[in-house]
């Protein structure tokens, strides 16, 4: 998948707690920013075990303002939905790793679910290339030796402005 890179930031992830802290900071900033141009479609890329689900769980718990919330990995269900208790935020979290054919998204009702969500987190987006909406942000996780890194890539000028103004 080819994406425009209008701006990016990279972070060393020291441990799972650090990954969760960065995800929470992103979610807090996303929620506080009422700009209609804030990123809506987020691709999460990286090898198995890189931290995509850990990052997603912390992001969702922060957006839902419920740190006791059980955020399941959608590895087997493929899609999970979350709505804040006030109804002010809806998150769609999809893990597409187990898709056999990209067209399976249609059977899941993905387009309708995506249209209702305020923010969409997509793990393994390459499994449904060509059928997904264009990413606003890509969260690319990688492991190098014993270190983990997160690169946040803005794929549009609006997302680049949003990411530049985030002060982490």
C-alpha positions in Angstrom: 0.0 0.0 0.0 1.4 3.4 -1.0 0.6 6.4 1.3 1.5 10.0 1.2 3.7 11.1 4.1 3.0 14.7 4.8 4.6 14.6 8.2 5.8 12.0 10.7 7.0 11.6 14.3 8.9 8.6 15.7 9.1 7.4 19.2 11.2 4.8 21.1 8.8 2.5 23.0 10.6 1.5 26.2 8.0 -1.0 27.4 4.3 -1.8 27.3 3.5 1.0 29.8 5.3 3.5 27.6 3.3 2.3 24.6 0.1 2.7 26.6 1.1 6.2 27.7 1.7 7.3 24.1 -1.6 5.8 23.0 -3.5 7.5 25.9 -1.8 10.8 25.0 -2.9 10.5 21.4 -6.5 9.6 22.4 -6.6 12.5 24.9 -5.4 14.9 22.3 -7.8 13.5 19.7 -10.7 13.9 22.1 -9.8 17.4 23.2 -9.4 18.6 19.7 -12.9 19.5 18.3 -11.5 20.3 14.9 -13.4 18.5 12.1 -10.1 17.8 10.4 -8.9 15.5 13.2 -7.8 12.1 11.8 -10.6 9.5 11.6 -9.1 6.5 9.9 -6.0 5.1 11.6 -4.0 2.2 10.2 -1.9 0.1 12.6 0.9 -1.7 10.9 3.7 -3.9 12.2 4.7 -7.5 12.7 2.9 -10.0 15.0 3.7 -9.0 18.6 4.9 -5.5 17.7 2.3 -3.9 20.0 -0.7 -3.0 17.8 -3.3 -4.4 20.2 -1.6 -3.0 23.3 -1.7 0.5 21.6 -5.3 0.1 20.5 -6.5 -1.1 23.9 -5.0 2.0 25.7 -6.3 4.3 23.0 -9.8 2.9 23.3 -9.9 2.9 27.1 -8.8 6.5 27.1 -11.4 7.6 24.5 -14.1 5.7 26.4 -12.9 7.3 29.7 -13.1 3.8 31.2 -9.8 2.4 32.3 -11.5 -0.8 33.6 -13.1 -1.5 30.2 -12.3 -4.9 28.8 -11.1 -4.1 25.3 -10.9 -7.4 23.4 -8.5 -8.0 20.6 -10.7 -8.4 17.5 -8.4 -11.2 16.2 -11.2 -13.7 16.1 -14.3 -11.5 15.9 -12.5 -9.3 13.3 -14.5 -6.3 14.4 -15.3 -4.8 17.8 -17.3 -1.6 18.4 -17.2 0.7 21.5 -19.4 3.6 22.4 -18.7 6.0 25.3 -21.3 6.0 28.1 -22.3 9.5 27.1 -22.7 8.4 23.4 -20.2 11.1 22.4 -17.6 8.8 20.8 -17.9 5.6 18.8 -14.8 3.6 17.9 -14.5 0.8 15.4 -11.6 -1.6 16.0 -10.8 -4.2 13.3 -8.1 -6.8 13.1 -8.0 -8.0 9.5 -5.2 -10.5 9.9 -7.5 -13.5 9.6 -9.3 -12.3 6.4 -9.0 -14.9 3.7 -10.4 -12.6 1.0 -10.7 -8.8 1.2 -14.4 -9.1 0.1 -15.2 -10.7 3.5 -15.4 -7.1 4.8 -18.7 -6.8 2.9 -20.2 -9.8 4.8 -19.2 -8.1 8.1 -21.1 -5.0 7.2 -17.9 -3.0 7.5 -18.9 0.0 5.4 -22.0 0.6 7.6 -20.0 0.2 10.8 -17.2 2.4 9.5 -19.7 5.2 8.5 -21.1 5.2 12.1 -17.7 5.5 13.8 -16.0 8.6 15.0 -12.6 6.9 14.8 -11.6 3.7 13.1 -8.5 1.6 14.1 -7.5 -0.9 11.5 -4.9 -3.6 12.2 -3.4 -5.3 9.2 -5.0 -3.0 6.6 -2.9 -4.6 3.8 -5.2 -7.6 4.0 -8.0 -5.5 2.6 -6.1 -3.2 0.3 -8.3 -1.4 -2.1 -11.4 -1.8 -0.1 -10.6 0.3 2.9 -11.0 4.1 3.2 -7.7 6.0 2.8 -5.7 6.3 6.1 -5.5 9.7 7.8 -2.8 8.4 10.1 -0.6 5.3 10.1 0.8 4.0 13.3 3.7 1.8 12.2 5.2 -0.3 15.0 8.5 -2.1 14.4 11.0 -4.1 16.5 14.7 -3.6 15.9 16.9 -6.0 18.0 15.4 -5.5 21.5 13.9 -2.1 20.9 10.4 -1.1 19.7 9.6 2.0 17.7 6.4 3.8 16.8 6.3 6.0 13.7 3.2 8.1 13.4 2.7 9.1 9.7 0.2 11.8 8.6 -1.3 10.8 5.2 -3.0 14.1 4.4 -2.3 17.8 4.9 -5.0 18.0 7.6 -3.7 15.1 9.5 -0.2 16.6 9.2 -1.4 19.8 10.8 -3.1 17.8 13.6 0.0 15.8 14.2 2.3 18.8 14.2 0.2 20.4 16.9 0.4 17.4 19.1 3.2 18.1 21.5 4.4 14.7 22.5 
